[in-house]
Each structure stands twice: as structure tokens, then as C-alpha cells.
Amino acid sequence: MSGAAVLRVAEAFSSETNYTVWSDLSANLFSLSLLLQYTSFHDSFRAFLRQLYSPVMATVGWDAKDGEGS
């Protein structure tokens, strides 16, 4: 599977809110990030990650909400 295909699959999860899905996806994307870290593609990959994680961060947030554990 090409790198572009992997990123397209990752994009399909952009509206996912399940922790387990994001945990697994994040582990795999971290591995890809390690492979790209010293290449000219790394900055573009980081921009892709910011775009990918933005919807779930807007929905789930970072801080605990009323009624959630902290």
C-alpha cells in the first residue's frame, strides 16, 4: 500500500470520536512520522496531522467537561 493510500485511509477517520480508534491510528501515524522525520516531507506530514486531528479535538476537546472525570 502506498503512503498516499495510507493517508487517505487515515482521513476517513477524521470524524471518528472513539478513543480506541484514535489510539490505534495515532500509534500507526507516529510510526510513519518517525520514518519521515528527517525528510523534506515531514513538515507537510505534520500539517496533515493538524488537519486530521482538528475535527476530533473540536468535538472532544482537551479539558474535562462537567460530569466527566478529570
Residue pairs with C-beta under 8 A, 6 or more apart in sequence:
3 32
6 32
7 48
10 25
10 28
10 29
10 52
11 52
13 21
13 22
13 25
13 52
14 52
14 55
14 56
15 55
15 56
16 22
16 25
16 56
17 56
17 59
17 60
22 56
29 49
29 52
32 45
33 42
33 45
33 46
33 49
36 42
36 45
64 70
